[in-house]
Amino acid sequence: MKKIAHIAFALLATLSVLKAQESPKEEDFYKIVTPPIPEGIILEVGGLTTMPNGSLAISTRRGEVWIVDNPTSRTPFFRKFATGLHEILGLAYKEGALYCAQRGELTKLIDKNGDGKADVYETVYAWPLSGHYHEYSFGPKLAPDGSFFVSGNVAFGDEEWWRGESRVPGRGWIFHITNDGKYEPYATGVRSPAGISMLNGELFYTDNQGDWMGTGAIFQVKKGGFMGHPAGLKWAGLPNSPVKLTEKQFFAERDNRQNKDDKGRAIKPENTGNETPQFLYQLKEKYDMVQLPAVWLPYGVHGVSTSELILDNTQGNFGPFTGQVFVGDQGQSNIMRVVLEKVKGEYQGASIGFRSGFQSGVLRMAFDKDGSMFVGETNRGWGSAGDANQGLQRLVWNGKMPFEMYTVKAQPDGFEIEFTMPVDRKSAEDLDSYNVSSYLYKHYPVYGSPPIDTKAVKVVGVKVSDDAKKVRIVLDGMRQYYVHKIQLEGVRAATNSWSLVHTDAYYTLNNIPDGEKLKVSELKTTRSGATRSGATGSGKAASSVAAPEKEHVSPDGKGKAAAGTASTSKIPTWAEVKPLLEKNTCLACHTIDKKVVGPSYTDVAKRKYSNEKIVDLIYNPKPENWPDYATPMPPMPQVSKEDASKIASWINSLGK
């Protein structure tokens, strides 16, 4: 009888797992549509804006402005509105005119005679340039009073080509152009501020990973604020500067690591695994003008080259996320969803995956009047996961409800997660459905930071709301300022047992809110012992029995794959190695079969290196082995030997 009962239990468990696997993906809810573009038009999109008549205005990195009439029709009409401008990386519409940020000026474009072409190119304000290629200018963004904000990229050093420099005023700054054409410095500490944005009348910007920027991030911008990169502090002492932090004060706290070798040549600083890390929040504790990111975007997972923010104002025509924020990424060719909230006067929140698979790097977004999202793309010189050099695509919701985390909000003792549909109570009350960890990024002059000081956060208990739309997760070990990765691989929807389309949320906890904590008597604390993602909410291994990989079915139930068995091979599967590649930021530069910043893993496998050689190359890269790639790989001391060995074994399996 015991044997029969055991078999029956195993069968029920297997059926339960298989039922839970029948879950749709991003593409089953949001379709990427590529409009027809006339031959000969190259849209390296730098700016997008929807005009009052429904036409779409597009600026390009090639210095052109196009107007697209009937942009969502099968036969959109493209007409060139302006040409001869320089690297236009932003576009705005105001009172019948288009405004664009060229490399060196804010320009007003006016069609005086109504023939559909700009007759007047009027300089609103021209800012200084050193002539360095990296001095991009982004914007403009309209302030509530009709004035403009623009952001200025840093240049790079000559010998120290990795180090951001501000050679002229405005580089490494966000500045304000008043309605009467005057220049006002506004805030500094920015490196590559490609995503200057206005959300509900408040100024935000996004930055890219680089020196002093551990990963991509979203900041609210306050006048006089400093976001962490020191280049712009060179001009903080000017009479009209609102920033009161000086270079001397900054470098008294941080080592700039300007070291030289025995031949007097500059040494590029690299991450080392044995140093005592410093963090941006420590600088804020001493200088209150320092601004922390509202959201850190995990590098190689949600961010490589963070681009524009856009607010969903479609009133439900783009899905259930009205009032929330989307952020693009140029390097990853994807879009994330961002849930923001204010806690103790400061913004913070979570980044959640949304849609990948665009043909080129996502730089700009704009909503059409029908609720679909136009996505402007570019690749040239920057690299992206998408193969195309440029593109204009459209993201369309099909009206079906995805099972997603709708909001993630901080609580005094954990987080409250609201879902787009009711959850299955049994799965949601199982602590083994959750896995939480926290980590942070270094603040130093090295190009990017691995996530460090990673710790498992114990899930003490959960409480599901009466309507099963919300779950309170109570944690032991929350850390202020840290990113909390919240994984919900085991939570299922009530009606169809779907798993979440995106199971992970990355919440930046700048402040822990005050308020009443849940009582132990209110919590569910049961554990099933089922494997979810290789670890339980307590950070311990859950089970030695591997769960089958998820299969894909569409929302209508079609497309079910045959049930398979767990692999017994010693070589890690993609499902097993992907979290390691994400954790160690490998996917920021490498994909399985496409060239991005670095070679594909398939190309590495073709070299026939031994596993031991690949492990050595992770710690001691040889850029000369790959002369066709412009960006040399840095040493990766943060990768554990165990992870490196698994990654090497998996890479070599691709060549078999």
C-alpha positions in Angstrom: 0.0 0.0 0.0 2.8 2.4 0.8 4.3 1.8 -2.6 1.0 2.4 -4.3 0.5 5.6 -2.3 4.0 6.8 -3.1 3.4 6.2 -6.9 0.0 8.0 -6.7 1.6 11.0 -4.9 4.4 11.1 -7.4 1.9 11.0 -10.3 -0.2 13.8 -8.8 3.0 15.9 -8.3 4.0 15.3 -11.9 0.6 16.3 -13.2 0.6 19.4 -11.0 4.0 20.4 -12.4 3.0 19.8 -16.0 -0.2 21.8 -15.5 1.8 24.7 -14.1 4.1 24.6 -17.1 1.4 25.5 -19.6 2.2 29.2 -19.4 2.4 31.8 -22.2 5.2 34.2 -22.9 5.7 37.9 -23.7 4.9 37.5 -27.4 1.5 35.9 -26.6 0.3 39.3 -25.4 2.4 41.9 -27.1 3.2 41.7 -30.8 6.1 43.5 -32.4 4.9 44.9 -35.8 7.4 46.4 -38.3 5.8 49.1 -40.4 6.8 49.3 -44.1 9.6 51.9 -44.6 10.2 53.2 -48.1 13.4 52.0 -49.7 16.4 54.4 -49.1 15.2 55.8 -45.8 17.5 54.9 -42.9 15.9 55.5 -39.5 18.7 55.5 -36.9 16.1 56.9 -34.5 17.3 59.5 -32.0 13.9 61.0 -31.2 10.2 60.2 -31.4 7.2 62.3 -30.6 3.5 62.0 -31.5 2.0 65.1 -32.9 -1.5 66.5 -32.1 -2.9 65.4 -35.5 -1.7 61.8 -34.9 1.3 62.0 -37.1 4.6 60.6 -35.8 7.7 62.9 -35.9 11.1 61.1 -36.0 14.6 62.5 -35.7 17.6 60.5 -36.7 21.3 60.3 -35.8 22.0 61.2 -39.5 20.6 64.6 -38.9 17.2 64.3 -40.5 13.6 64.8 -39.3 10.8 62.8 -40.8 7.0 63.1 -40.4 5.0 59.9 -40.8 1.3 60.5 -41.6 -1.1 57.7 -40.8 1.7 55.8 -39.0 -0.3 52.8 -37.9 -1.9 52.1 -41.3 -0.6 49.6 -43.8 0.6 52.4 -46.0 2.1 55.1 -43.8 3.4 58.2 -45.7 6.9 59.4 -44.9 8.0 62.9 -45.7 11.3 64.6 -44.9 10.7 67.6 -42.8 14.3 68.8 -42.1 17.8 67.8 -42.9 21.5 68.8 -42.5 21.4 68.7 -38.6 23.9 66.9 -36.4 23.2 63.7 -34.4 19.6 64.5 -33.3 19.0 62.6 -30.1 15.7 64.0 -29.0 12.6 65.7 -30.4 9.7 67.6 -28.8 6.6 69.3 -30.1 5.5 72.7 -28.8 3.0 75.2 -30.1 3.2 74.2 -33.8 6.9 73.7 -34.0 9.4 70.9 -33.5 12.4 71.3 -31.2 15.5 69.1 -31.3 18.7 68.7 -29.4 21.6 68.6 -31.9 25.1 67.9 -30.9 25.7 71.6 -30.0 22.4 73.4 -29.8 18.7 73.4 -29.1 17.0 74.1 -32.5 13.5 75.2 -33.3 12.1 73.9 -36.7 9.3 75.9 -38.2 7.2 75.3 -41.3 6.2 78.9 -42.1 4.6 78.3 -45.5 2.7 75.1 -44.7 4.3 73.0 -47.4 5.3 70.2 -44.9 8.9 71.1 -44.7 10.9 73.2 -42.2 11.7 76.7 -43.6 13.3 78.1 -40.5 16.1 76.5 -38.4 16.3 78.8 -35.4 19.0 78.4 -32.7 17.3 78.6 -29.3 20.6 78.2 -27.4 24.0 76.9 -28.5 26.2 75.2 -25.9 30.0 74.7 -26.1 31.7 71.6 -27.5 35.2 70.3 -27.4 34.7 68.3 -30.5 35.1 64.9 -28.9 32.9 62.2 -30.6 31.3 61.2 -27.3 29.7 64.6 -26.5 26.2 63.5 -27.3 23.3 65.8 -26.3 20.0 64.3 -25.4 16.5 66.0 -25.3 14.8 68.3 -25.1 12.1 67.5 -22.6 9.4 70.0 -22.0 9.0 71.2 -18.4 5.4 72.1 -17.1 6.1 75.8 -17.9 7.1 75.1 -21.5 10.8 75.5 -21.0 13.3 72.7 -21.9 15.7 70.3 -20.2 18.7 68.9 -22.1 21.4 66.5 -20.9 25.1 66.4 -22.0 27.2 63.2 -22.3 30.8 63.2 -21.0 33.8 63.0 -23.4 36.5 60.3 -22.8 40.1 60.8 -21.9 42.8 60.6 -24.6 45.2 58.2 -23.0 42.7 57.2 -20.4 40.0 56.3 -23.0 37.9 54.7 -20.3 37.5 57.8 -18.1 34.6 60.2 -18.5 35.7 63.8 -18.8 33.9 67.2 -18.8 36.0 69.3 -21.2 33.5 72.1 -21.5 30.6 73.4 -19.4 27.5 71.3 -19.8 29.2 67.9 -20.3 28.2 65.6 -17.5 25.3 67.9 -16.6 21.6 68.3 -17.0 20.8 71.9 -17.9 17.7 74.0 -18.3 16.9 76.3 -21.3 14.4 78.9 -20.1 11.5 80.2 -22.2 13.6 83.3 -23.1 16.5 81.3 -24.3 18.8 81.4 -21.3 21.1 78.6 -20.0 20.9 77.4 -16.4 23.0 74.5 -15.1 20.6 72.3 -13.1 22.3 69.1 -11.8 25.5 67.1 -12.4 27.0 63.7 -11.7 25.7 62.2 -14.9 27.8 60.1 -17.3 25.8 59.0 -20.4 22.3 60.5 -19.7 20.5 59.1 -22.8 17.1 58.9 -21.1 16.2 62.3 -19.9 12.4 62.2 -19.3 9.5 64.0 -17.8 7.1 61.9 -15.8 3.9 63.6 -14.4 5.8 67.0 -14.4 8.8 65.7 -12.6 12.3 65.3 -14.2 14.0 61.9 -14.4 16.9 60.6 -16.3 18.6 57.2 -17.0 22.3 56.5 -17.1 24.4 53.8 -18.6 26.9 51.5 -16.9 30.5 52.9 -17.0 33.1 54.5 -14.8 31.4 55.5 -11.4 28.2 53.9 -12.7 28.0 50.3 -11.5 25.0 49.5 -13.8 22.2 51.3 -15.6 19.9 53.3 -13.3 16.9 55.6 -13.1 17.2 58.8 -11.1 14.8 61.5 -10.2 16.6 64.8 -10.9 16.4 67.6 -8.4 18.0 71.1 -8.8 21.5 71.1 -7.3 21.6 67.3 -7.3 24.6 65.1 -7.8 24.1 61.6 -9.2 27.6 60.1 -8.7 29.9 60.7 -11.6 32.5 63.4 -10.7 33.4 64.7 -14.2 30.9 67.6 -14.1 32.1 68.8 -10.7 34.8 70.7 -12.6 32.2 73.4 -13.2 30.5 73.3 -9.8 32.3 76.4 -8.6 30.9 78.6 -11.3 28.8 81.5 -10.0 25.5 80.1 -11.5 26.0 76.5 -10.3 23.3 75.1 -8.0 25.6 72.1 -7.1 27.5 72.7 -3.9 29.7 69.6 -3.9 33.3 70.2 -5.0 35.9 68.0 -6.7 38.1 68.3 -3.6 35.3 67.0 -1.4 34.5 64.2 -3.7 38.0 62.9 -4.2 38.6 63.2 -0.4 36.1 60.3 -0.2 37.0 58.4 -3.4 40.2 57.2 -5.0 40.3 58.2 -8.7 42.8 55.4 -9.4 45.0 57.3 -11.8 47.9 55.0 -11.5 50.8 54.5 -14.0 53.0 51.5 -14.9 56.8 51.5 -14.8 56.9 53.1 -18.3 54.7 56.0 -17.2 51.6 54.8 -19.0 48.1 55.0 -17.5 46.8 51.8 -16.0 43.1 51.1 -16.6 41.4 50.4 -13.3 39.7 47.0 -13.0 37.5 45.3 -10.5 39.2 43.3 -7.9 37.5 40.8 -5.6 39.5 41.5 -2.5 38.9 45.3 -2.0 36.7 46.9 0.6 33.8 48.3 -1.5 32.5 51.8 -1.3 28.8 52.6 -2.1 27.0 55.7 -3.4 24.7 55.7 -0.3 27.7 56.3 1.9 28.5 59.5 0.0 24.8 60.6 0.4 25.0 60.1 4.2 27.7 62.7 4.2 26.5 65.1 1.5 22.7 65.5 1.2 22.9 66.7 -2.5 23.9 63.2 -3.6 20.9 61.5 -5.3 20.5 57.8 -5.2 18.9 55.9 -8.1 15.2 55.3 -7.7 15.9 52.0 -9.4 19.1 50.1 -10.2 18.6 48.1 -13.4 20.4 44.7 -13.2 23.2 44.8 -15.8 23.0 42.1 -18.4 19.4 41.2 -17.3 17.4 44.4 -17.6 20.1 46.9 -18.6 23.2 47.4 -20.7 22.7 50.9 -22.2 19.6 52.3 -20.5 17.5 54.7 -22.7 14.3 56.6 -22.4 11.5 56.4 -19.9 7.9 56.7 -21.0 4.6 56.9 -18.9 1.7 54.7 -20.0 -1.1 57.3 -20.5 -3.2 55.1 -22.8 -6.1 54.5 -20.3 -5.9 50.8 -20.7 -5.4 50.5 -24.5 -1.9 49.2 -23.9 -2.8 46.7 -21.3 -3.3 46.8 -17.5 -0.4 49.1 -16.7 -1.8 52.6 -17.1 0.1 55.1 -15.0 3.2 52.9 -14.9 6.6 53.5 -16.5 8.5 51.7 -19.3 12.2 52.0 -19.9 14.1 50.9 -23.0 17.5 49.5 -23.3 19.7 50.1 -26.4 22.2 47.3 -25.8 19.7 44.6 -24.8 17.1 45.6 -27.5 14.4 45.3 -24.9 11.9 47.2 -22.8 11.3 46.8 -19.0 8.4 47.9 -16.9 9.1 50.0 -13.8 6.9 50.3 -10.7 7.7 53.5 -8.8 6.5 54.7 -5.4 7.6 57.4 -3.0 8.7 56.4 0.5 9.8 59.0 3.0 9.9 61.6 0.2 12.2 59.6 -2.2 11.3 57.5 -5.2 12.1 53.9 -5.2 10.7 50.8 -6.9 11.0 47.7 -9.0 12.2 46.8 -12.5 10.3 43.9 -14.1 10.9 42.5 -17.6 8.4 43.4 -20.3 9.3 42.7 -23.9 12.4 41.6 -25.7 13.2 40.7 -29.3 13.3 44.1 -31.0 15.4 44.2 -34.2 17.8 46.8 -33.0 18.7 48.8 -29.9 15.7 50.5 -28.2 16.4 54.2 -27.8 13.1 56.0 -27.9 9.4 55.2 -27.4 6.1 57.1 -28.1 2.5 56.1 -27.7 0.1 56.4 -30.7 -3.4 57.6 -30.2 -4.6 54.0 -30.6 -2.6 52.9 -27.5 0.1 51.1 -29.3 3.8 52.0 -28.6 6.2 53.1 -31.3 9.8 52.0 -30.7 12.7 53.9 -32.3 15.9 51.9 -32.6 19.5 52.4 -33.5 22.7 50.2 -33.4 25.5 51.9 -35.3 28.7 52.2 -33.2 27.0 51.2 -30.0 26.1 47.5 -30.6 22.9 45.7 -29.6 21.4 42.3 -29.2 19.2 43.0 -32.3 21.0 42.5 -35.6 19.7 45.4 -37.5 21.5 48.8 -37.5 18.3 50.8 -37.2 14.6 50.5 -37.1 11.1 51.7 -36.3 8.8 49.1 -34.8 5.4 49.1 -33.0 4.4 47.1 -29.9 0.7 46.2 -29.9 -1.3 44.6 -27.1 -3.8 41.9 -28.2 -6.3 42.5 -25.4 -5.5 39.3 -23.5 -4.6 39.7 -19.8 -1.1 38.5 -18.9 -0.4 37.0 -15.5 2.1 39.5 -14.1 3.2 41.3 -10.9 1.1 44.5 -11.3 2.8 46.4 -8.4 5.6 45.7 -5.9 5.5 47.9 -2.8 7.8 48.1 0.2 6.4 47.3 3.6 7.9 47.7 7.1 8.6 43.9 7.2 8.8 43.0 3.5 6.9 43.6 0.3 3.3 43.6 -0.9 2.9 42.2 -4.5 -0.3 42.8 -6.4 -1.1 40.7 -9.4 -3.0 41.3 -12.6 -5.3 38.3 -11.8 -6.0 36.2 -8.7 -3.3 33.8 -7.6 -3.8 30.1 -6.7 -3.9 30.3 -3.0 -2.1 27.0 -2.3 0.9 28.0 -4.5 1.0 31.5 -3.1 0.9 30.3 0.5 3.9 28.0 -0.1 7.1 29.6 1.1 9.0 27.5 -1.4 7.3 29.5 -4.2 9.6 32.4 -3.3 13.3 33.2 -3.3 14.6 36.6 -2.2 18.2 38.0 -2.1 19.8 41.4 -1.9 22.9 42.9 -3.3 24.5 46.3 -4.3 27.0 47.8 -6.8 30.3 49.4 -6.1 30.9 53.2 -6.5 34.4 53.4 -8.0 36.1 54.5 -11.3 36.0 51.1 -12.8 33.8 50.5 -15.9 30.8 48.9 -14.2 30.4 46.7 -11.1 29.4 43.2 -10.5 26.5 42.7 -8.0 28.3 42.3 -4.7 27.6 41.6 -1.0 24.8 39.2 -2.1 22.9 37.6 0.7 19.8 35.4 0.8 16.9 37.0 2.6 14.8 34.6 4.6 11.1 34.4 3.8 9.4 34.2 7.2 5.8 34.0 6.0 3.2 35.2 3.6 -0.4 36.5 3.7 -2.7 36.3 0.7 -5.5 38.8 0.5 -9.2 37.8 0.6 -9.5 38.4 -3.2 -6.2 36.6 -3.9 -4.9 39.6 -5.9 -2.3 40.6 -3.3 0.4 38.8 -1.4 2.4 40.2 1.6 5.8 38.6 1.9 7.4 39.0 5.3 11.2 38.9 5.3 14.0 38.7 7.8 17.1 40.6 6.7 15.9 43.5 4.5 18.7 46.0 3.8 18.2 49.7 3.2 19.8 50.9 -0.1 20.1 47.4 -1.5 18.5 45.9 -4.5 16.2 43.1 -3.5 15.7 40.4 -6.2 12.3 38.9 -5.6 11.7 35.6 -7.5 8.2 34.1 -7.6 8.8 31.0 -9.7 6.3 28.9 -7.8 3.3 31.3 -7.8 0.5 30.3 -10.1 -2.7 31.9 -11.4 -5.9 30.7 -9.9 -7.9 30.0 -13.0 -5.4 28.4 -15.4 -2.3 27.6 -13.3 -0.1 29.8 -15.4 3.2 30.9 -14.0 4.1 34.5 -14.2 5.2 35.8 -17.6 8.1 37.5 -15.7 8.9 35.8 -12.4 11.6 38.3 -11.1 11.3 41.8 -9.8 14.4 43.9 -8.8 13.3 46.4 -6.1 15.7 49.2 -5.0 15.0 49.8 -1.3 16.2 53.3 -0.6 13.9 53.6 2.4 12.1 51.0 4.5 8.6 52.5 5.2 7.2 53.0 8.7 4.0 51.3 9.7 2.5 48.2 11.3 4.2 44.9 10.8 2.1 41.7 10.3 1.7 39.4 13.3 3.1 35.9 13.1 -0.4 34.6 13.7 -1.5 36.2 10.4 1.1 34.4 8.3 1.2 31.2 6.4 4.5 29.4 6.9 4.1 26.1 5.1 6.8 24.7 2.8 6.1 22.1 0.1 9.8 21.2 -0.5 9.2 21.5 -4.2 12.0 22.9 -6.4 11.3 26.3 -7.8 14.5 27.9 -9.0 17.2 25.9 -7.3 16.8 27.6 -3.9 14.1 28.2 -1.3 13.1 31.4 0.3 15.6 30.6 3.1 18.4 30.4 0.6 18.9 26.7 1.1 18.8 24.1 -1.6 15.2 22.8 -2.0 15.4 19.4 -3.5 17.8 17.2 -5.4 15.2 16.4 -8.0 15.3 18.8 -10.9 12.0 20.2 -12.2 11.4 19.9 -16.0 12.1 23.0 -18.0 9.1 25.1 -18.7 7.3 24.6 -22.0 5.5 27.3 -24.0 1.9 27.4 -24.8 -0.2 30.3 -26.1 -3.1 31.8 -24.0 -5.6 29.8 -26.0 -3.9 26.5 -24.9 -2.4 25.6 -28.2 1.2 24.7 -28.8 1.7 22.3 -25.9 5.0 20.5 -26.1 5.4 16.8 -25.2 6.2 16.2 -21.6 9.9 15.5 -21.1 12.1 14.1 -18.5 14.8 15.8 -16.4 18.2 15.7 -17.9 20.7 13.5 -16.2 23.8 14.9 -18.1 26.5 16.5 -16.0 26.7 19.3 -18.5 24.6 22.2 -17.3 21.4 23.0 -19.3 20.6 26.5 -20.5 18.0 26.8 -17.7 20.7 26.0 -15.2 23.5 28.2 -16.6 21.4 31.2 -17.5 21.1 32.4 -13.8 24.8 32.2 -13.5 25.4 34.2 -16.7 22.9 36.8 -15.4 24.4 37.0 -11.9 27.9 37.5 -13.3 26.7 40.0 -16.0 28.0 37.8 -18.8 24.8 38.3 -20.9 25.5 42.0 -21.1 28.2 41.3 -23.7 27.5 37.8 -25.0 24.6 35.8 -26.3 24.3 32.2 -27.4 24.6 32.7 -31.2 24.9 36.4 -32.0 27.8 38.9 -31.9 27.0 41.7 -29.5 29.7 43.5 -27.5 31.7 40.3 -27.5 31.7 37.0 -29.4 28.8 34.6 -29.1 29.2 31.5 -26.9 28.9 29.4 -30.0 31.9 31.2 -31.6 33.8 30.7 -28.4 33.0 27.0 -28.5 34.4 26.8 -32.0 37.8 27.7 -30.7 38.0 24.3 -29.0 39.4 25.6 -25.7 39.5 23.2 -22.8 37.2 23.9 -19.9 40.2 24.9 -17.8 41.3 27.4 -20.5 37.9 29.0 -20.6 37.9 29.4 -16.8 41.4 31.0 -17.0 40.2 33.4 -19.7 37.3 34.5 -17.5 39.8 35.6 -14.9 42.6 36.7 -17.4 41.0 37.7 -20.7 43.1 37.9 -23.8 41.6 40.6 -26.0 44.2 40.0 -28.7 42.5 36.6 -29.3 39.5 38.6 -30.6 40.9 41.5 -32.7 37.6 42.2 -34.5 36.0 43.4 -31.2 36.5 47.0 -30.2 35.7 46.6 -26.5 38.2 44.5 -24.5 36.8 42.1 -21.9 37.8 43.1 -18.3 38.9 40.5 -15.8 36.0 38.9 -13.9 37.3 38.1 -10.4 33.8 38.1 -8.9 32.9 34.9 -10.8 33.3 31.9 -8.4 35.3 28.9 -9.5 32.2 26.8 -9.3 30.2 29.1 -11.6 33.2 29.5 -14.0 33.5 25.7 -14.3 29.8 25.3 -15.1 29.8 28.1 -17.6 32.9 26.7 -19.3 31.3 23.2 -19.5 28.1 24.6 -21.0 30.0 26.7 -23.6 31.9 23.7 -24.8 28.7 21.7 -25.1 27.6 24.1 -27.8 30.3 22.8 -30.1 29.3 19.2 -29.9 
